[in-house]
Amino acid sequence: MTLTNTRIRNAKPDDRVYKLYDTAGLFIQITPIGSKRWRFKYRFNEKENLLSLGLYPEVSLADARQRRDEARKMLAQVPPLDPSSVRKAKKASRKTSAGNSFEVIAREWIASHMKNKAESHKNKVLRRFELYLFPWIGSNPIANITAPELLEALRRIEKRGILETAHRTLQTSGQVFRYAVQTGRALRDITSDLKGALPPTKTTHMASLTEPKDVAELLRAIDIFNGTITVHSALRLAPLVFVRPVELRMAKWGDINLETGEWRYLVSKTNTDHLVPLPKQAVAILREIYPVSGHGEYVFQNGHSPRRPMSEAAINAALKRMGFDTKTQITGHGFRAMARTILHERLNIDPHIIEHQLAHKVPDTLGAAYNRTKFIEQRKAMMQKWADYLDELKVERKKVFIKKRPLSIR
């Protein structure tokens, strides 16, 4: 007698497990707690076996019969296949595939290969993966991902108008694929097939002023800026030390020695130690603001919470208030390009010394990596020469302005 849905639904639990049989080895177990489990009984290699087919009603009568029939087809093959062994193999394969998915390997690569990078940089890379790749190819075994599949995900980024992000995502994806090859979970780096697939990006440089007359105008505007002592001090210090904006606003008193005129900190972008020789003008500015923030951690404290650093938008906002266009003239980051250009072109400073002071990882002719103390004596002299030049520039340009100003007619 074959089973019907009505008979299964009406089956009540008993004190012990009992069975209701269908046909060709299919039956359903009714347990004392009322659960109803499908089973398929079969023989393989002269032994009786049971295969679980799921719970009723999630697995209907029709579904159970279909699963039974699929198992019987395996048994009918030449040579026959054991349905239980096939299921275990598939489960193991799924587990292996999940462990070798793009997302798992990408996260593993970030944890191992980026452990010495700044936390902000690691988070930025991970966020790109989470937004643009994991939803589309994250669950796929990395060895099965094709170049067209990856390109399709990258095209989505391109269509959003953030082409540079698409290129950066492709670049870091290549590092993940190469890591997978090195660890035996992929055969090759498929990103090499995508060379030239994305349109080239247009190189854009941070707005900066590099003509002495323009720099003099900027410095004079900074001197008379009517803002808080925190922002005013940061603005005055920025051109003198030309560090990255994030490093300026995150400056900590614990890293600064006003007696020796040294500022030592960890570079946010490369996670390397850096040393900034402070010219006497910079030390003077820091001594001025010390009574305001010296009791706390940060040199430039947040206006709303002294335990936090100054807002990342503060410098650019101040430049805008002074009338400078932060897209075409100068930004907080532009002080670096300003110093780099003028130090070399006007003050004839060796580019290697400048690059080291900018904390750029530029190997020398012998392949030595960046060292925070390299050229330190030359850098100390350069920083003081630069600060003196800026002072002279302000005074010299002011004299020229006064000399050329027409006499007023009374």
C-alpha positions in Angstrom: 0.0 0.0 0.0 1.6 3.3 -1.1 1.6 6.3 1.1 -0.6 9.4 0.6 -0.2 12.9 2.0 -3.4 12.5 4.0 -2.1 9.3 5.7 1.2 11.0 6.5 -0.5 14.1 8.0 -2.8 12.0 10.1 -0.1 9.8 11.5 0.1 10.4 15.3 3.2 9.8 17.5 3.4 6.7 19.6 5.5 5.6 22.5 8.1 4.2 20.2 9.3 4.9 16.6 7.2 3.3 13.9 7.4 3.3 10.1 4.9 3.9 7.3 6.1 2.3 4.0 5.8 3.5 0.5 7.4 1.6 -2.4 10.9 0.6 -3.6 12.5 1.0 -0.2 11.0 4.4 0.7 9.4 4.8 4.2 8.8 7.5 6.8 9.6 7.2 10.5 7.3 8.7 13.1 9.1 9.4 16.3 7.5 9.8 19.8 8.0 13.6 19.7 6.1 13.7 16.4 8.9 14.3 13.9 8.5 12.5 10.5 11.8 11.5 8.8 12.1 10.1 5.3 14.4 7.1 4.8 15.4 5.0 1.9 16.5 1.4 2.5 18.8 -0.2 -0.1 21.5 -2.9 -0.4 25.0 -2.2 -1.6 27.9 -4.7 -1.6 25.6 -7.3 0.0 24.9 -4.9 3.0 21.7 -3.2 4.0 22.0 0.6 4.2 19.7 3.5 5.1 19.8 7.0 3.4 18.2 10.0 5.1 16.0 12.0 2.7 14.9 14.8 5.0 12.0 15.8 7.2 8.3 16.0 6.3 6.7 18.4 5.5 9.8 20.3 4.3 10.4 17.3 2.0 7.0 16.4 0.5 6.0 12.9 -0.5 6.7 13.7 -4.2 10.2 15.1 -3.2 11.0 12.0 -1.2 10.1 9.8 -4.1 12.2 11.9 -6.5 15.2 11.6 -4.1 14.7 7.9 -3.8 14.6 7.5 -7.6 17.9 9.5 -7.9 19.5 7.1 -5.4 18.2 4.1 -7.3 19.8 5.4 -10.5 23.2 5.6 -8.8 22.7 2.0 -7.7 21.8 0.9 -11.2 25.0 2.3 -12.8 27.8 0.1 -13.9 29.7 -0.1 -11.6 27.1 0.9 -9.1 27.5 4.0 -6.8 26.7 4.0 -3.1 24.3 6.9 -2.6 25.6 7.5 1.0 29.2 7.7 -0.2 28.2 10.1 -3.0 26.4 12.3 -0.5 29.4 12.4 1.9 31.8 13.2 -1.0 29.5 16.1 -2.1 29.4 17.4 1.4 33.1 17.3 1.8 33.5 19.0 -1.6 31.1 21.8 -0.6 33.1 22.3 2.7 36.4 22.4 0.8 34.9 24.8 -1.8 33.6 27.1 1.0 37.0 27.1 2.6 38.6 28.0 -0.7 36.1 30.7 -1.7 37.3 34.1 -2.9 36.0 35.8 0.2 37.7 33.4 2.7 41.1 33.6 0.8 40.8 37.4 0.5 40.2 37.8 4.2 43.1 35.4 4.9 45.4 37.4 2.6 44.5 40.7 4.3 45.1 39.2 7.7 48.5 37.7 6.8 50.0 40.0 4.1 48.7 43.4 5.4 49.3 42.8 9.1 52.0 45.5 9.1 49.9 48.0 7.2 48.0 50.8 8.8 44.5 49.8 10.1 42.9 52.5 8.0 44.5 51.1 4.9 43.5 47.5 5.7 39.9 48.6 6.3 39.8 50.5 3.0 41.0 47.4 1.0 38.5 45.1 2.9 35.7 47.6 2.4 36.3 47.6 -1.4 36.0 43.8 -1.4 32.9 43.8 0.7 31.2 46.4 -1.5 32.2 45.4 -5.0 33.4 41.7 -5.1 32.1 39.6 -2.2 28.4 40.0 -3.2 29.1 38.7 -6.7 32.0 36.3 -6.5 32.8 36.0 -2.8 31.2 32.6 -2.3 32.7 31.1 -5.5 35.7 28.7 -5.2 38.6 30.9 -6.2 40.0 28.2 -8.6 36.6 28.3 -10.5 36.4 32.1 -11.0 37.0 33.1 -14.6 38.4 36.4 -15.9 35.0 37.4 -17.5 33.2 36.8 -14.1 35.7 39.1 -12.3 35.5 41.7 -15.1 31.7 41.7 -14.9 32.0 42.7 -11.2 34.6 45.3 -12.0 32.4 46.8 -14.7 29.8 47.5 -12.1 32.3 49.7 -10.3 33.2 51.4 -13.6 29.6 52.2 -14.3 29.3 54.0 -11.0 31.9 56.5 -12.3 34.7 55.4 -9.9 37.2 54.1 -12.4 40.2 54.5 -10.2 38.5 52.3 -7.6 37.9 49.7 -10.2 41.6 49.7 -11.1 42.6 49.4 -7.4 40.1 46.6 -6.9 41.6 44.7 -9.9 45.1 45.3 -8.5 44.4 43.9 -5.0 42.4 41.0 -6.5 45.5 40.0 -8.4 47.4 39.9 -5.1 44.7 37.6 -3.7 44.8 35.3 -6.7 48.6 35.1 -6.5 48.3 34.3 -2.8 45.9 31.5 -3.7 48.3 30.1 -6.3 51.1 30.2 -3.7 49.0 28.3 -1.2 47.9 25.7 -3.7 44.3 26.8 -4.0 44.3 28.2 -7.5 46.3 27.3 -10.7 46.9 30.8 -12.0 46.3 34.6 -11.5 43.4 35.3 -13.9 43.8 39.1 -13.5 46.7 38.9 -15.9 44.1 38.2 -18.6 42.4 41.5 -17.8 45.3 43.8 -18.7 43.8 46.7 -20.6 40.2 45.6 -20.1 39.4 48.7 -18.0 39.8 52.2 -19.5 42.9 54.0 -18.3 42.4 56.4 -15.4 43.2 60.1 -15.8 46.0 61.1 -13.5 44.9 63.9 -11.2 47.2 65.7 -8.8 46.2 67.3 -5.5 45.8 71.1 -6.0 48.9 72.9 -5.0 50.7 76.3 -5.3 54.3 76.2 -6.6 55.0 79.7 -7.7 56.8 81.8 -5.0 54.4 84.8 -5.4 51.4 82.5 -5.0 53.0 80.8 -2.0 53.7 84.2 -0.4 50.1 85.2 -0.8 49.0 82.0 0.8 51.4 82.3 3.8 50.3 85.9 4.4 46.6 84.8 4.3 47.4 82.1 6.8 49.1 84.5 9.2 46.0 86.8 9.4 43.5 83.9 9.4 40.7 84.6 11.9 39.9 81.2 13.3 40.5 79.1 16.4 44.0 78.8 17.7 43.9 75.1 17.0 43.1 75.4 13.3 45.3 78.6 12.9 48.3 76.7 14.5 47.7 73.7 12.3 47.6 75.9 9.2 50.8 77.7 10.1 52.6 74.4 10.8 51.3 72.6 7.7 53.6 74.3 5.1 56.6 74.1 7.5 56.5 70.3 8.0 54.6 69.2 4.9 53.4 65.9 6.4 50.2 64.1 5.2 47.0 65.8 6.5 46.0 62.8 8.5 49.4 62.8 10.3 49.2 66.5 11.0 45.7 66.4 12.6 46.6 63.2 14.5 49.9 64.7 15.9 50.4 63.6 19.5 52.4 65.4 22.2 53.9 62.1 23.2 55.7 61.9 19.8 57.1 65.4 19.9 60.3 66.6 21.6 60.4 70.3 21.7 63.9 70.4 23.3 65.5 68.4 20.5 63.1 69.7 17.8 62.0 66.2 16.7 58.7 64.7 15.8 58.6 60.9 15.6 55.5 58.9 14.5 54.2 56.0 12.5 53.4 56.8 8.9 49.7 56.1 8.4 50.1 55.0 4.8 53.1 52.7 5.0 53.1 51.8 8.7 56.8 52.8 9.0 58.6 54.9 11.6 59.2 58.5 10.5 61.2 61.4 11.9 60.4 65.1 11.2 63.2 67.5 12.1 61.4 70.6 13.4 62.7 74.0 12.4 62.7 76.7 15.1 59.6 78.3 13.5 57.7 75.0 14.0 58.9 74.6 17.6 57.7 78.2 18.3 54.2 77.4 16.9 54.0 74.2 19.0 55.1 76.1 22.2 52.3 78.6 21.5 49.6 75.9 21.4 51.0 73.8 24.2 49.1 75.7 27.0 45.9 75.0 25.1 46.3 71.2 24.4 49.5 70.1 26.2 47.5 68.5 29.0 45.9 66.1 26.4 47.0 63.5 23.9 46.5 65.4 20.6 48.2 68.6 19.6 45.2 69.7 17.6 42.1 68.8 19.6 38.6 68.5 18.3 36.4 71.5 19.2 33.6 69.2 20.5 35.7 66.6 22.2 39.3 67.3 23.4 39.9 63.6 23.5 39.6 63.4 19.8 41.8 65.0 17.1 40.9 67.9 14.9 38.4 67.2 12.2 39.8 65.9 8.9 37.9 68.7 7.1 39.2 71.5 9.2 42.2 72.5 7.1 40.5 72.5 3.8 37.5 74.3 5.3 39.8 77.0 6.6 41.5 77.3 3.1 38.1 77.8 1.6 37.2 80.5 4.1 40.4 82.3 3.1 39.2 82.3 -0.5 41.3 79.5 -1.9 39.8 76.9 -4.3 40.7 73.5 -2.9 40.1 71.9 -6.3 42.4 74.1 -8.3 44.7 76.0 -6.0 45.6 74.3 -2.7 44.5 71.6 -0.3 45.9 70.3 2.9 47.7 67.6 1.0 49.0 70.2 -1.5 51.6 71.5 1.0 53.6 68.4 0.2 53.7 69.0 -3.6 54.5 72.7 -2.9 57.5 71.8 -0.7 58.7 69.1 -3.0 58.7 71.3 -6.1 60.2 74.5 -4.6 62.8 72.6 -2.5 64.2 71.1 -5.7 63.6 73.8 -8.2 64.3 76.9 -6.1 66.6 75.7 -3.3 68.4 73.0 -5.2 67.9 70.3 -2.6 68.7 66.7 -3.7 65.5 64.9 -4.6 66.6 61.8 -2.5 66.7 64.0 0.6 63.3 65.4 -0.2 61.7 62.0 -0.8 63.0 60.7 2.5 61.5 63.7 4.3 58.2 63.0 2.5 58.4 59.4 3.9 58.2 57.9 0.5 59.4 54.3 0.1 61.9 55.0 -2.7 64.8 52.4 -2.7 68.2 53.8 -3.4 70.7 52.6 -6.1 71.7 49.7 -3.8 68.1 48.7 -3.2 68.0 49.8 0.4 64.5 50.6 1.6 63.3 53.7 3.4 65.1 54.5 6.7 63.8 57.2 9.0 67.3 58.4 9.9 68.8 58.4 6.5 70.1 61.8 5.4 69.0 63.0 8.8 71.7 65.8 9.1 70.9 67.0 5.6 67.2 66.8 6.3 67.6 68.9 9.5 69.4 71.6 7.5 66.9 71.4 4.7 63.9 71.8 7.0 65.4 74.9 8.6 66.4 76.3 5.2 62.8 75.7 4.0 61.3 77.5 7.0 63.7 80.4 6.6 62.9 80.6 2.9 59.1 80.8 3.6 59.7 83.6 6.1 61.8 85.5 3.6 59.2 84.9 0.9 56.5 86.5 3.0 58.6 89.6 3.8 60.1 89.9 0.3 56.7 89.7 -1.4 55.2 92.1 1.1 57.9 94.7 0.3 57.3 94.3 -3.4 53.6 94.8 -2.8 54.2 97.9 -0.7 56.7 99.3 -3.3 54.3 98.9 -6.2 51.2 100.1 -4.4 50.1 103.5 -5.9 50.1 106.6 -3.7 46.7 107.6 -2.5 45.5 110.9 -3.7 44.0 113.1 -1.0 
